[in-house]
Amino acid sequence: MHDTAQRTAEFLALAVENAELRQQLAEVQDQCVELAVDAGELHAEIEALRARLAQAEQDRDAWRAEADQGLRTG
């Protein structure tokens, strides 16, 4: 009988550990989804900043060209 009680206790301990691990897994999966959403938002923001930088560089180059042209003709 003692052997059966010990097996039952071990089984229950494993069941509890399994439930705890499943809960941890669910929490980590939720965190992964949140991280993926954040990464997507950051990616979009980076792309927007790159576009703004490219436009600023084009504007700078155009202003430089105008300034150089003005110095030559001025």
N, C-alpha and C positions, 0 to 999 in steps of 0.2 A: 504494500500500500504506500509505503514511503516513496518508492520509486515513481509511482503514478503521481503523487503530490508534487514531487520535485519536477517531473516533466511538465505538469500543468503550470507550475510556477515559472518554469523556463519559457514555456509557450506564451504565457501571459506577458512576461517581460519582453519577449521578442515582438509580440503584438503591439505593446506600448511603444517600444523603440521604433517599430515600423511606422506607427501612426505619427510619432514625432518627426521622423525623417520625411514622411510625406508632407507634413505641414511645412517643414523647412523648405522642401522642394517647391511647394506652391508659392511660398513667399519669395524665393529666389527667382522663380519664373515671372512673378509680377514685377520684380525689380528689373529683370531683363527687358520686359515689355516697356517699362518706363524709360529705361536707358535707350532703347531703340527709338522711342518717340523723341526724346531729348536730342539724340544724335541726328535724327531727321531734321529737327528744327534748327540745330546748329549748322547742319550742312546747307540748308536753305539760306540762313543768315550769311554764311561764308560766301556763297555764290552771289548774293546781293552785294556784299562788300567788295568782292572782286570786280563786279560790274561797275560799281561806283568808282573804284580805284582806276579801272581802265579808262573811264570817262574823264576823270580828273587828270590822268596822264595825257590824254588827247588834248584836253583844254590847255594844260600847261604847255605842251609842245606847240599848239597853235598860237598861244600868247607869246611864246619865245620867238616864233617865226615872225610874228607881227612886230615885235620889239626889234629884232635884228633888221627887218626890212625898214623900219622907221629910222634906225641908226644909220643905215646905208644911204637912205634918201634924204634924211633930215639934215 
